[in-house]
Amino acid sequence: MDSIAKEGCKLVLNEVFEGDINGFIERGEKFFAVMPNPDSERELSEHSPLFGSDDDPATT
C-alpha cells in the first residue's frame, strides 16, 4: 500500500486514498512486477531440518 500510495494521492482515512487511478495502477504494476513468482519453488539447504523429510516441498 505504501508503494502504491506514496505519490500523487492524498490520504482520506485509514487505508482509503484519493488520486489519479492511472497512477495507482502504474505504481501497482511496477510493484508486483518485481515480486517473486508464487509458483516457483525455493531450494532447501542441506542443513535445513526440512531437507529430505516428508515436509520437504521439493520431494512432494
C-alpha distance matrix in Angstrom:
0.0 3.8 5.4 5.2 5.9 8.1 11.2 13.3 11.8 12.7 11.5 13.7 13.3 11.2 8.1 10.0 9.9 12.8 13.5 14.9 13.9 15.2 13.0 9.8 11.8 13.1 10.0 8.7 12.3 12.6 9.8 11.4 14.8 14.8 14.0 17.4 19.3 19.1 22.8 24.0 26.0 26.0 29.5 30.8 32.8 36.4 35.8 33.2 34.6 33.3 35.3 38.1 37.3 36.8 33.1 32.8 30.5 32.5 35.6 34.5
3.8 0.0 3.8 5.5 5.2 5.5 9.2 12.0 11.1 11.9 11.1 14.1 13.9 12.0 9.8 11.7 10.8 13.5 13.8 15.4 15.3 16.3 13.3 11.0 13.4 13.8 10.3 10.3 13.7 13.0 10.4 12.9 15.8 15.2 15.0 18.5 21.0 21.2 24.9 25.6 27.5 27.0 30.3 31.6 33.1 36.8 36.0 33.7 35.4 34.4 36.3 39.3 38.7 38.6 34.8 34.3 32.3 34.0 37.4 36.5
5.4 3.8 0.0 3.8 5.7 5.4 8.4 11.4 11.5 13.5 13.5 16.6 17.0 15.4 12.7 14.0 12.6 14.5 13.9 14.6 14.3 14.4 11.3 9.4 11.3 10.9 7.1 7.7 10.7 9.4 7.1 10.2 12.5 12.1 12.6 16.3 18.8 19.6 23.2 23.8 25.9 25.6 28.9 30.5 32.1 35.9 35.4 33.2 35.2 34.1 35.6 38.6 38.3 38.2 34.6 33.7 31.4 32.8 36.3 35.6
5.2 5.5 3.8 0.0 3.8 5.8 7.7 9.5 9.3 11.6 12.1 14.7 15.6 14.6 11.4 11.9 10.1 11.6 10.8 11.2 10.6 11.0 8.2 5.7 8.0 8.4 5.2 5.5 9.1 9.0 7.6 10.2 12.7 13.4 13.8 17.6 19.5 20.3 23.7 24.7 27.2 27.4 30.8 32.7 34.6 38.3 38.1 35.7 37.6 36.1 37.7 40.5 40.1 39.7 36.1 35.3 32.8 34.2 37.6 36.6
5.9 5.2 5.7 3.8 0.0 3.8 5.7 7.4 6.3 8.0 8.4 11.4 12.6 12.1 9.5 9.6 7.3 9.0 8.7 10.3 10.6 11.9 9.0 6.9 10.3 11.0 8.2 9.1 12.7 12.6 11.3 13.9 16.5 17.0 17.4 21.1 23.1 23.6 27.2 28.3 30.6 30.6 34.0 35.6 37.4 41.1 40.6 38.2 39.9 38.7 40.5 43.3 42.8 42.4 38.7 38.2 35.8 37.4 40.7 39.7
8.1 5.5 5.4 5.8 3.8 0.0 3.8 7.1 7.3 9.1 10.0 13.5 14.8 14.2 12.3 12.7 10.3 11.6 10.8 12.3 13.3 13.9 10.4 9.5 12.6 12.2 9.1 11.0 14.1 13.0 11.8 15.1 17.1 17.0 17.9 21.7 24.1 25.0 28.6 29.2 31.3 31.0 34.2 35.7 37.2 40.9 40.3 38.2 40.1 39.2 40.8 43.8 43.5 43.4 39.8 39.0 36.8 38.2 41.7 41.0
11.2 9.2 8.4 7.7 5.7 3.8 0.0 3.8 5.6 8.3 10.5 14.0 16.0 16.3 14.5 14.0 10.7 10.8 9.0 10.0 11.9 12.2 8.6 9.0 12.3 11.6 9.3 12.0 14.7 13.7 13.5 16.9 18.4 18.8 20.2 24.0 26.3 27.5 30.9 31.6 34.0 33.8 37.0 38.7 40.2 44.0 43.5 41.5 43.6 42.5 44.0 47.0 46.8 46.6 43.0 42.1 39.8 41.1 44.6 43.8
13.3 12.0 11.4 9.5 7.4 7.1 3.8 0.0 3.8 7.2 10.4 13.2 16.0 17.0 15.2 13.7 10.0 8.8 6.1 7.0 9.8 10.3 7.2 8.5 11.9 11.5 10.4 13.1 15.6 15.2 15.7 18.6 20.2 21.1 22.6 26.4 28.3 29.5 32.8 33.7 36.3 36.4 39.7 41.6 43.3 47.1 46.7 44.6 46.6 45.4 46.9 49.7 49.5 49.1 45.5 44.7 42.2 43.5 46.9 46.0
11.8 11.1 11.5 9.3 6.3 7.3 5.6 3.8 0.0 3.8 6.8 9.4 12.3 13.6 12.0 10.2 6.4 5.5 4.2 7.0 9.3 11.2 8.7 8.5 12.3 13.0 11.7 13.4 16.5 16.7 16.5 19.1 21.3 22.2 23.1 26.9 28.7 29.4 32.7 34.0 36.5 36.6 40.1 41.8 43.6 47.3 46.8 44.5 46.2 44.9 46.7 49.5 48.9 48.4 44.8 44.3 41.8 43.4 46.7 45.6
12.7 11.9 13.5 11.6 8.0 9.1 8.3 7.2 3.8 0.0 3.8 6.3 9.4 11.3 10.7 8.7 5.5 5.3 6.4 9.9 12.1 14.5 12.3 11.7 15.4 16.5 14.9 16.3 19.6 19.9 19.2 21.7 24.2 24.9 25.4 29.1 31.0 31.3 34.8 36.1 38.4 38.4 41.9 43.3 45.0 48.7 48.0 45.5 47.0 46.0 48.0 50.8 50.0 49.5 45.8 45.6 43.2 45.1 48.3 47.1
11.5 11.1 13.5 12.1 8.4 10.0 10.5 10.4 6.8 3.8 0.0 3.8 5.8 7.6 7.6 6.2 4.5 6.5 9.0 12.6 13.9 16.7 14.7 13.1 16.7 18.3 16.3 16.8 20.5 20.9 19.5 21.8 24.7 25.2 25.2 28.7 30.5 30.4 34.0 35.4 37.5 37.5 40.9 42.1 43.8 47.4 46.5 43.9 45.2 44.2 46.4 49.3 48.2 47.6 43.9 44.0 41.7 43.9 47.0 45.6
13.7 14.1 16.6 14.7 11.4 13.5 14.0 13.2 9.4 6.3 3.8 0.0 3.8 7.1 7.8 5.3 5.2 6.7 10.1 13.8 14.7 18.0 16.7 14.9 18.2 20.4 18.8 18.9 22.6 23.5 22.1 24.0 27.0 27.8 27.5 30.9 32.4 32.0 35.5 37.3 39.3 39.5 43.1 44.2 46.1 49.6 48.7 45.9 46.9 45.8 48.2 50.9 49.7 48.8 45.2 45.4 43.2 45.5 48.4 46.8
13.3 13.9 17.0 15.6 12.6 14.8 16.0 16.0 12.3 9.4 5.8 3.8 0.0 3.8 6.0 5.2 7.2 9.8 13.3 16.8 17.3 20.5 19.1 16.8 19.9 22.2 20.3 19.9 23.6 24.5 22.6 24.2 27.6 28.1 27.3 30.5 32.0 31.2 34.7 36.5 38.3 38.4 41.9 42.7 44.6 48.0 46.9 44.0 44.8 43.8 46.4 49.1 47.6 46.8 43.1 43.6 41.5 44.1 46.9 45.2
11.2 12.0 15.4 14.6 12.1 14.2 16.3 17.0 13.6 11.3 7.6 7.1 3.8 0.0 3.8 5.7 8.4 11.8 15.0 18.2 18.2 21.2 19.6 16.8 19.7 21.9 19.5 18.7 22.5 23.3 20.9 22.3 25.8 26.0 24.8 27.9 29.5 28.4 32.0 33.7 35.2 35.2 38.6 39.3 41.1 44.5 43.3 40.4 41.1 40.2 42.9 45.5 44.0 43.2 39.5 40.1 38.2 40.8 43.6 42.0
8.1 9.8 12.7 11.4 9.5 12.3 14.5 15.2 12.0 10.7 7.6 7.8 6.0 3.8 0.0 3.8 6.5 10.2 13.0 15.8 15.2 18.1 16.6 13.5 16.1 18.5 16.3 15.1 18.8 19.9 17.6 18.7 22.3 22.7 21.6 24.7 26.1 25.2 28.7 30.5 32.3 32.5 36.0 36.9 39.0 42.4 41.5 38.6 39.4 38.2 40.7 43.3 42.0 41.1 37.4 37.8 35.6 38.1 40.9 39.3
10.0 11.7 14.0 11.9 9.6 12.7 14.0 13.7 10.2 8.7 6.2 5.3 5.2 5.7 3.8 0.0 3.8 7.0 10.3 13.2 12.8 16.1 15.1 12.3 15.1 17.7 16.1 15.3 18.9 20.3 18.6 19.9 23.2 24.2 23.4 26.6 27.8 27.2 30.6 32.5 34.6 35.1 38.7 39.8 42.0 45.5 44.7 41.8 42.8 41.4 43.8 46.3 45.0 44.0 40.4 40.7 38.3 40.7 43.5 41.8
9.9 10.8 12.6 10.1 7.3 10.3 10.7 10.0 6.4 5.5 4.5 5.2 7.2 8.4 6.5 3.8 0.0 3.8 6.7 9.9 10.2 13.4 12.0 9.8 13.1 15.3 13.9 13.9 17.4 18.6 17.4 19.1 22.1 23.2 23.0 26.5 27.9 27.8 31.2 32.9 35.2 35.6 39.2 40.6 42.7 46.3 45.6 42.9 44.2 42.8 45.0 47.6 46.6 45.7 42.1 42.1 39.6 41.7 44.7 43.1
12.8 13.5 14.5 11.6 9.0 11.6 10.8 8.8 5.5 5.3 6.5 6.7 9.8 11.8 10.2 7.0 3.8 0.0 3.8 7.2 8.3 11.6 10.7 9.5 12.8 14.9 14.2 14.8 17.9 19.2 18.8 20.6 23.2 24.6 24.9 28.5 29.7 29.9 33.1 34.9 37.5 38.0 41.7 43.3 45.4 49.0 48.6 45.9 47.3 45.8 47.8 50.4 49.5 48.6 45.0 44.9 42.2 44.1 47.2 45.6
13.5 13.8 13.9 10.8 8.7 10.8 9.0 6.1 4.2 6.4 9.0 10.1 13.3 15.0 13.0 10.3 6.7 3.8 0.0 3.8 6.1 8.7 7.7 7.7 10.9 12.4 12.2 13.5 16.2 17.3 17.5 19.6 21.6 23.3 24.1 27.8 29.0 29.7 32.8 34.4 37.2 37.8 41.3 43.2 45.3 49.0 48.7 46.2 47.9 46.3 48.1 50.7 50.0 49.3 45.7 45.3 42.5 44.1 47.3 45.9
14.9 15.4 14.6 11.2 10.3 12.3 10.0 7.0 7.0 9.9 12.6 13.8 16.8 18.2 15.8 13.2 9.9 7.2 3.8 0.0 3.8 5.5 5.3 6.6 8.9 10.1 11.0 12.5 14.5 15.8 16.8 18.6 20.2 22.3 23.4 27.0 28.1 29.1 32.0 33.6 36.6 37.4 40.9 43.1 45.2 48.9 49.0 46.6 48.4 46.6 48.1 50.6 50.2 49.4 45.9 45.2 42.3 43.7 46.9 45.5
13.9 15.3 14.3 10.6 10.6 13.3 11.9 9.8 9.3 12.1 13.9 14.7 17.3 18.2 15.2 12.8 10.2 8.3 6.1 3.8 0.0 3.8 5.3 5.1 6.2 8.6 10.0 10.5 12.3 14.3 15.3 16.4 18.2 20.6 21.4 24.9 25.5 26.3 29.1 30.9 34.0 35.1 38.7 40.9 43.3 47.0 47.2 44.6 46.3 44.4 45.9 48.2 47.7 46.6 43.3 42.7 39.6 41.0 44.1 42.5
15.2 16.3 14.4 11.0 11.9 13.9 12.2 10.3 11.2 14.5 16.7 18.0 20.5 21.2 18.1 16.1 13.4 11.6 8.7 5.5 3.8 0.0 3.8 5.4 5.1 6.0 8.6 9.7 10.5 12.3 14.1 15.3 16.3 19.0 20.3 23.7 24.3 25.7 28.2 29.8 33.1 34.2 37.7 40.2 42.5 46.2 46.6 44.2 46.1 44.1 45.4 47.6 47.4 46.5 43.3 42.3 39.2 40.2 43.4 42.1
13.0 13.3 11.3 8.2 9.0 10.4 8.6 7.2 8.7 12.3 14.7 16.7 19.1 19.6 16.6 15.1 12.0 10.7 7.7 5.3 5.3 3.8 0.0 3.8 5.4 5.1 6.1 8.4 9.9 10.7 12.1 14.2 15.3 17.4 18.9 22.5 23.7 25.2 28.0 29.3 32.3 33.0 36.5 38.8 40.9 44.6 44.8 42.6 44.6 42.9 44.1 46.6 46.5 45.8 42.5 41.5 38.5 39.6 42.9 41.8
9.8 11.0 9.4 5.7 6.9 9.5 9.0 8.5 8.5 11.7 13.1 14.9 16.8 16.8 13.5 12.3 9.8 9.5 7.7 6.6 5.1 5.4 3.8 0.0 3.8 5.6 5.4 6.0 8.6 10.0 10.5 12.1 14.1 16.1 16.9 20.5 21.6 22.6 25.6 27.1 30.0 30.8 34.3 36.5 38.7 42.4 42.5 40.1 41.9 40.1 41.6 44.0 43.7 42.9 39.5 38.7 35.8 37.1 40.4 39.1
11.8 13.4 11.3 8.0 10.3 12.6 12.3 11.9 12.3 15.4 16.7 18.2 19.9 19.7 16.1 15.1 13.1 12.8 10.9 8.9 6.2 5.1 5.4 3.8 0.0 3.8 5.5 5.0 6.1 8.6 9.8 10.5 12.0 14.7 15.6 18.9 19.5 20.7 23.4 25.0 28.2 29.3 32.8 35.3 37.7 41.3 41.8 39.3 41.2 39.1 40.4 42.6 42.4 41.5 38.2 37.3 34.2 35.3 38.5 37.1
13.1 13.8 10.9 8.4 11.0 12.2 11.6 11.5 13.0 16.5 18.3 20.4 22.2 21.9 18.5 17.7 15.3 14.9 12.4 10.1 8.6 6.0 5.1 5.6 3.8 0.0 3.8 5.4 5.2 6.3 8.6 10.1 10.6 13.1 14.9 18.3 19.2 21.1 23.7 24.8 28.0 28.9 32.2 34.8 37.0 40.7 41.2 39.0 41.2 39.3 40.2 42.6 42.7 42.1 38.9 37.6 34.5 35.3 38.7 37.7
10.0 10.3 7.1 5.2 8.2 9.1 9.3 10.4 11.7 14.9 16.3 18.8 20.3 19.5 16.3 16.1 13.9 14.2 12.2 11.0 10.0 8.6 6.1 5.4 5.5 3.8 0.0 3.8 5.5 5.1 6.1 8.7 9.8 11.4 13.0 16.7 18.3 19.9 22.9 23.8 26.7 27.1 30.5 32.8 34.8 38.6 38.8 36.6 38.8 37.1 38.3 40.8 40.9 40.4 37.1 35.9 33.0 34.0 37.5 36.6
8.7 10.3 7.7 5.5 9.1 11.0 12.0 13.1 13.4 16.3 16.8 18.9 19.9 18.7 15.1 15.3 13.9 14.8 13.5 12.5 10.5 9.7 8.4 6.0 5.0 5.4 3.8 0.0 3.8 5.4 5.0 6.2 8.4 10.4 11.0 14.5 15.7 16.9 19.9 21.2 24.1 24.9 28.4 30.7 33.0 36.7 37.0 34.6 36.5 34.6 35.9 38.3 38.1 37.5 34.1 33.1 30.2 31.3 34.6 33.5
12.3 13.7 10.7 9.1 12.7 14.1 14.7 15.6 16.5 19.6 20.5 22.6 23.6 22.5 18.8 18.9 17.4 17.9 16.2 14.5 12.3 10.5 9.9 8.6 6.1 5.2 5.5 3.8 0.0 3.8 5.5 5.3 6.0 9.0 10.2 13.4 14.1 15.9 18.5 19.6 22.9 23.9 27.3 30.0 32.3 36.0 36.6 34.4 36.5 34.4 35.3 37.6 37.7 37.0 33.9 32.5 29.4 30.2 33.5 32.5
12.6 13.0 9.4 9.0 12.6 13.0 13.7 15.2 16.7 19.9 20.9 23.5 24.5 23.3 19.9 20.3 18.6 19.2 17.3 15.8 14.3 12.3 10.7 10.0 8.6 6.3 5.1 5.4 3.8 0.0 3.8 5.6 5.1 6.9 9.3 12.7 14.3 16.5 19.3 19.7 22.7 23.2 26.4 29.0 31.0 34.7 35.3 33.4 35.8 33.9 34.7 37.2 37.5 37.3 34.1 32.5 29.6 30.1 33.7 33.1
9.8 10.4 7.1 7.6 11.3 11.8 13.5 15.7 16.5 19.2 19.5 22.1 22.6 20.9 17.6 18.6 17.4 18.8 17.5 16.8 15.3 14.1 12.1 10.5 9.8 8.6 6.1 5.0 5.5 3.8 0.0 3.8 5.5 5.9 7.0 10.8 12.9 14.5 17.7 18.2 20.9 21.1 24.5 26.7 28.8 32.5 32.8 30.6 32.9 31.2 32.2 34.9 35.0 34.7 31.4 30.0 27.3 28.2 31.7 31.1
11.4 12.9 10.2 10.2 13.9 15.1 16.9 18.6 19.1 21.7 21.8 24.0 24.2 22.3 18.7 19.9 19.1 20.6 19.6 18.6 16.4 15.3 14.2 12.1 10.5 10.1 8.7 6.2 5.3 5.6 3.8 0.0 3.8 5.4 5.1 8.4 9.7 11.3 14.3 15.2 18.1 18.9 22.4 24.9 27.2 30.9 31.4 29.1 31.2 29.2 30.2 32.5 32.6 32.1 28.9 27.5 24.5 25.4 28.8 28.0
14.8 15.8 12.5 12.7 16.5 17.1 18.4 20.2 21.3 24.2 24.7 27.0 27.6 25.8 22.3 23.2 22.1 23.2 21.6 20.2 18.2 16.3 15.3 14.1 12.0 10.6 9.8 8.4 6.0 5.1 5.5 3.8 0.0 3.8 5.6 8.2 9.3 12.1 14.4 14.7 17.9 18.7 21.9 24.7 27.0 30.6 31.5 29.5 31.9 29.8 30.3 32.6 33.1 32.8 29.8 28.0 25.0 25.3 28.8 28.3
14.8 15.2 12.1 13.4 17.0 17.0 18.8 21.1 22.2 24.9 25.2 27.8 28.1 26.0 22.7 24.2 23.2 24.6 23.3 22.3 20.6 19.0 17.4 16.1 14.7 13.1 11.4 10.4 9.0 6.9 5.9 5.4 3.8 0.0 3.8 6.5 9.0 11.7 14.4 13.9 16.5 16.6 19.6 22.3 24.2 27.9 28.6 26.8 29.4 27.6 28.1 30.7 31.3 31.4 28.3 26.3 23.7 23.9 27.6 27.5
14.0 15.0 12.6 13.8 17.4 17.9 20.2 22.6 23.1 25.4 25.2 27.5 27.3 24.8 21.6 23.4 23.0 24.9 24.1 23.4 21.4 20.3 18.9 16.9 15.6 14.9 13.0 11.0 10.2 9.3 7.0 5.1 5.6 3.8 0.0 3.8 6.6 8.5 11.6 11.4 13.9 14.2 17.5 20.0 22.2 25.9 26.4 24.3 26.6 24.7 25.5 28.0 28.3 28.2 25.0 23.3 20.6 21.2 24.9 24.5
17.4 18.5 16.3 17.6 21.1 21.7 24.0 26.4 26.9 29.1 28.7 30.9 30.5 27.9 24.7 26.6 26.5 28.5 27.8 27.0 24.9 23.7 22.5 20.5 18.9 18.3 16.7 14.5 13.4 12.7 10.8 8.4 8.2 6.5 3.8 0.0 3.8 6.1 8.6 7.8 10.2 10.6 14.0 16.6 19.1 22.7 23.6 21.4 23.8 21.7 22.2 24.6 25.0 25.0 22.0 20.0 17.2 17.6 21.2 21.1
19.3 21.0 18.8 19.5 23.1 24.1 26.3 28.3 28.7 31.0 30.5 32.4 32.0 29.5 26.1 27.8 27.9 29.7 29.0 28.1 25.5 24.3 23.7 21.6 19.5 19.2 18.3 15.7 14.1 14.3 12.9 9.7 9.3 9.0 6.6 3.8 0.0 3.8 5.4 5.5 8.9 10.6 14.0 16.9 19.9 23.2 24.5 22.2 24.3 21.6 22.0 23.9 24.3 23.8 21.0 19.1 15.9 16.2 19.6 19.0
19.1 21.2 19.6 20.3 23.6 25.0 27.5 29.5 29.4 31.3 30.4 32.0 31.2 28.4 25.2 27.2 27.8 29.9 29.7 29.1 26.3 25.7 25.2 22.6 20.7 21.1 19.9 16.9 15.9 16.5 14.5 11.3 12.1 11.7 8.5 6.1 3.8 0.0 3.8 5.6 8.0 10.1 13.8 16.1 19.3 22.5 23.5 20.8 22.4 19.6 20.5 22.2 22.1 21.2 18.3 16.9 13.6 14.7 17.8 16.7
22.8 24.9 23.2 23.7 27.2 28.6 30.9 32.8 32.7 34.8 34.0 35.5 34.7 32.0 28.7 30.6 31.2 33.1 32.8 32.0 29.1 28.2 28.0 25.6 23.4 23.7 22.9 19.9 18.5 19.3 17.7 14.3 14.4 14.4 11.6 8.6 5.4 3.8 0.0 3.8 6.5 9.7 12.9 15.5 19.0 21.8 23.4 20.8 22.2 19.1 19.5 20.7 20.8 19.7 17.3 15.6 11.9 12.5 15.4 14.2
24.0 25.6 23.8 24.7 28.3 29.2 31.6 33.7 34.0 36.1 35.4 37.3 36.5 33.7 30.5 32.5 32.9 34.9 34.4 33.6 30.9 29.8 29.3 27.1 25.0 24.8 23.8 21.2 19.6 19.7 18.2 15.2 14.7 13.9 11.4 7.8 5.5 5.6 3.8 0.0 3.8 6.7 9.7 12.8 16.0 18.9 20.7 18.5 20.4 17.5 17.4 18.9 19.6 19.1 16.8 14.4 11.1 10.8 14.2 14.0
26.0 27.5 25.9 27.2 30.6 31.3 34.0 36.3 36.5 38.4 37.5 39.3 38.3 35.2 32.3 34.6 35.2 37.5 37.2 36.6 34.0 33.1 32.3 30.0 28.2 28.0 26.7 24.1 22.9 22.7 20.9 18.1 17.9 16.5 13.9 10.2 8.9 8.0 6.5 3.8 0.0 3.8 6.5 9.2 12.7 15.3 17.2 14.9 16.8 13.8 13.6 15.2 15.9 15.8 13.5 10.8 7.9 7.4 11.1 11.4
26.0 27.0 25.6 27.4 30.6 31.0 33.8 36.4 36.6 38.4 37.5 39.5 38.4 35.2 32.5 35.1 35.6 38.0 37.8 37.4 35.1 34.2 33.0 30.8 29.3 28.9 27.1 24.9 23.9 23.2 21.1 18.9 18.7 16.6 14.2 10.6 10.6 10.1 9.7 6.7 3.8 0.0 3.8 6.4 9.5 12.6 14.1 12.1 14.5 12.1 11.8 14.1 15.2 15.9 13.4 10.5 8.7 8.2 12.0 13.1
29.5 30.3 28.9 30.8 34.0 34.2 37.0 39.7 40.1 41.9 40.9 43.1 41.9 38.6 36.0 38.7 39.2 41.7 41.3 40.9 38.7 37.7 36.5 34.3 32.8 32.2 30.5 28.4 27.3 26.4 24.5 22.4 21.9 19.6 17.5 14.0 14.0 13.8 12.9 9.7 6.5 3.8 0.0 3.8 6.6 9.3 11.5 10.2 13.0 10.9 9.5 11.8 13.7 15.0 13.2 9.7 9.1 7.5 10.9 13.1
30.8 31.6 30.5 32.7 35.6 35.7 38.7 41.6 41.8 43.3 42.1 44.2 42.7 39.3 36.9 39.8 40.6 43.3 43.2 43.1 40.9 40.2 38.8 36.5 35.3 34.8 32.8 30.7 30.0 29.0 26.7 24.9 24.7 22.3 20.0 16.6 16.9 16.1 15.5 12.8 9.2 6.4 3.8 0.0 3.8 6.4 8.0 6.4 9.2 7.6 6.2 9.3 11.0 13.0 11.2 8.0 8.8 7.9 10.6 13.1
32.8 33.1 32.1 34.6 37.4 37.2 40.2 43.3 43.6 45.0 43.8 46.1 44.6 41.1 39.0 42.0 42.7 45.4 45.3 45.2 43.3 42.5 40.9 38.7 37.7 37.0 34.8 33.0 32.3 31.0 28.8 27.2 27.0 24.2 22.2 19.1 19.9 19.3 19.0 16.0 12.7 9.5 6.6 3.8 0.0 3.8 5.1 5.2 8.8 8.7 6.9 10.2 12.3 15.1 13.6 10.7 12.3 11.3 13.4 16.3
36.4 36.8 35.9 38.3 41.1 40.9 44.0 47.1 47.3 48.7 47.4 49.6 48.0 44.5 42.4 45.5 46.3 49.0 49.0 48.9 47.0 46.2 44.6 42.4 41.3 40.7 38.6 36.7 36.0 34.7 32.5 30.9 30.6 27.9 25.9 22.7 23.2 22.5 21.8 18.9 15.3 12.6 9.3 6.4 3.8 0.0 3.8 5.5 8.2 8.6 5.7 8.3 11.0 14.4 13.7 11.0 13.4 12.1 13.3 16.5
35.8 36.0 35.4 38.1 40.6 40.3 43.5 46.7 46.8 48.0 46.5 48.7 46.9 43.3 41.5 44.7 45.6 48.6 48.7 49.0 47.2 46.6 44.8 42.5 41.8 41.2 38.8 37.0 36.6 35.3 32.8 31.4 31.5 28.6 26.4 23.6 24.5 23.5 23.4 20.7 17.2 14.1 11.5 8.0 5.1 3.8 0.0 3.8 6.4 8.4 7.0 10.2 11.9 15.3 14.2 12.3 15.0 14.6 15.8 18.6
33.2 33.7 33.2 35.7 38.2 38.2 41.5 44.6 44.5 45.5 43.9 45.9 44.0 40.4 38.6 41.8 42.9 45.9 46.2 46.6 44.6 44.2 42.6 40.1 39.3 39.0 36.6 34.6 34.4 33.4 30.6 29.1 29.5 26.8 24.3 21.4 22.2 20.8 20.8 18.5 14.9 12.1 10.2 6.4 5.2 5.5 3.8 0.0 3.8 5.2 5.3 9.0 9.7 12.7 11.0 9.4 12.1 12.4 13.8 16.1
34.6 35.4 35.2 37.6 39.9 40.1 43.6 46.6 46.2 47.0 45.2 46.9 44.8 41.1 39.4 42.8 44.2 47.3 47.9 48.4 46.3 46.1 44.6 41.9 41.2 41.2 38.8 36.5 36.5 35.8 32.9 31.2 31.9 29.4 26.6 23.8 24.3 22.4 22.2 20.4 16.8 14.5 13.0 9.2 8.8 8.2 6.4 3.8 0.0 3.8 5.6 8.3 7.7 10.7 9.3 9.0 12.3 13.3 13.8 15.6
33.3 34.4 34.1 36.1 38.7 39.2 42.5 45.4 44.9 46.0 44.2 45.8 43.8 40.2 38.2 41.4 42.8 45.8 46.3 46.6 44.4 44.1 42.9 40.1 39.1 39.3 37.1 34.6 34.4 33.9 31.2 29.2 29.8 27.6 24.7 21.7 21.6 19.6 19.1 17.5 13.8 12.1 10.9 7.6 8.7 8.6 8.4 5.2 3.8 0.0 3.8 6.2 5.3 7.7 5.9 5.2 8.5 9.8 10.3 11.9
35.3 36.3 35.6 37.7 40.5 40.8 44.0 46.9 46.7 48.0 46.4 48.2 46.4 42.9 40.7 43.8 45.0 47.8 48.1 48.1 45.9 45.4 44.1 41.6 40.4 40.2 38.3 35.9 35.3 34.7 32.2 30.2 30.3 28.1 25.5 22.2 22.0 20.5 19.5 17.4 13.6 11.8 9.5 6.2 6.9 5.7 7.0 5.3 5.6 3.8 0.0 3.8 5.5 8.7 8.1 5.8 9.0 8.7 9.1 11.8
38.1 39.3 38.6 40.5 43.3 43.8 47.0 49.7 49.5 50.8 49.3 50.9 49.1 45.5 43.3 46.3 47.6 50.4 50.7 50.6 48.2 47.6 46.6 44.0 42.6 42.6 40.8 38.3 37.6 37.2 34.9 32.5 32.6 30.7 28.0 24.6 23.9 22.2 20.7 18.9 15.2 14.1 11.8 9.3 10.2 8.3 10.2 9.0 8.3 6.2 3.8 0.0 3.8 6.8 8.0 6.1 9.4 8.7 7.4 10.3
37.3 38.7 38.3 40.1 42.8 43.5 46.8 49.5 48.9 50.0 48.2 49.7 47.6 44.0 42.0 45.0 46.6 49.5 50.0 50.2 47.7 47.4 46.5 43.7 42.4 42.7 40.9 38.1 37.7 37.5 35.0 32.6 33.1 31.3 28.3 25.0 24.3 22.1 20.8 19.6 15.9 15.2 13.7 11.0 12.3 11.0 11.9 9.7 7.7 5.3 5.5 3.8 0.0 3.8 5.2 5.3 8.9 9.7 8.1 9.8
36.8 38.6 38.2 39.7 42.4 43.4 46.6 49.1 48.4 49.5 47.6 48.8 46.8 43.2 41.1 44.0 45.7 48.6 49.3 49.4 46.6 46.5 45.8 42.9 41.5 42.1 40.4 37.5 37.0 37.3 34.7 32.1 32.8 31.4 28.2 25.0 23.8 21.2 19.7 19.1 15.8 15.9 15.0 13.0 15.1 14.4 15.3 12.7 10.7 7.7 8.7 6.8 3.8 0.0 3.8 5.4 8.0 9.5 7.3 7.5
33.1 34.8 34.6 36.1 38.7 39.8 43.0 45.5 44.8 45.8 43.9 45.2 43.1 39.5 37.4 40.4 42.1 45.0 45.7 45.9 43.3 43.3 42.5 39.5 38.2 38.9 37.1 34.1 33.9 34.1 31.4 28.9 29.8 28.3 25.0 22.0 21.0 18.3 17.3 16.8 13.5 13.4 13.2 11.2 13.6 13.7 14.2 11.0 9.3 5.9 8.1 8.0 5.2 3.8 0.0 3.8 6.0 8.8 8.1 7.9
32.8 34.3 33.7 35.3 38.2 39.0 42.1 44.7 44.3 45.6 44.0 45.4 43.6 40.1 37.8 40.7 42.1 44.9 45.3 45.2 42.7 42.3 41.5 38.7 37.3 37.6 35.9 33.1 32.5 32.5 30.0 27.5 28.0 26.3 23.3 20.0 19.1 16.9 15.6 14.4 10.8 10.5 9.7 8.0 10.7 11.0 12.3 9.4 9.0 5.2 5.8 6.1 5.3 5.4 3.8 0.0 3.8 5.4 5.6 6.8
30.5 32.3 31.4 32.8 35.8 36.8 39.8 42.2 41.8 43.2 41.7 43.2 41.5 38.2 35.6 38.3 39.6 42.2 42.5 42.3 39.6 39.2 38.5 35.8 34.2 34.5 33.0 30.2 29.4 29.6 27.3 24.5 25.0 23.7 20.6 17.2 15.9 13.6 11.9 11.1 7.9 8.7 9.1 8.8 12.3 13.4 15.0 12.1 12.3 8.5 9.0 9.4 8.9 8.0 6.0 3.8 0.0 3.8 5.4 5.2
32.5 34.0 32.8 34.2 37.4 38.2 41.1 43.5 43.4 45.1 43.9 45.5 44.1 40.8 38.1 40.7 41.7 44.1 44.1 43.7 41.0 40.2 39.6 37.1 35.3 35.3 34.0 31.3 30.2 30.1 28.2 25.4 25.3 23.9 21.2 17.6 16.2 14.7 12.5 10.8 7.4 8.2 7.5 7.9 11.3 12.1 14.6 12.4 13.3 9.8 8.7 8.7 9.7 9.5 8.8 5.4 3.8 0.0 3.8 5.7
35.6 37.4 36.3 37.6 40.7 41.7 44.6 46.9 46.7 48.3 47.0 48.4 46.9 43.6 40.9 43.5 44.7 47.2 47.3 46.9 44.1 43.4 42.9 40.4 38.5 38.7 37.5 34.6 33.5 33.7 31.7 28.8 28.8 27.6 24.9 21.2 19.6 17.8 15.4 14.2 11.1 12.0 10.9 10.6 13.4 13.3 15.8 13.8 13.8 10.3 9.1 7.4 8.1 7.3 8.1 5.6 5.4 3.8 0.0 3.8
34.5 36.5 35.6 36.6 39.7 41.0 43.8 46.0 45.6 47.1 45.6 46.8 45.2 42.0 39.3 41.8 43.1 45.6 45.9 45.5 42.5 42.1 41.8 39.1 37.1 37.7 36.6 33.5 32.5 33.1 31.1 28.0 28.3 27.5 24.5 21.1 19.0 16.7 14.2 14.0 11.4 13.1 13.1 13.1 16.3 16.5 18.6 16.1 15.6 11.9 11.8 10.3 9.8 7.5 7.9 6.8 5.2 5.7 3.8 0.0
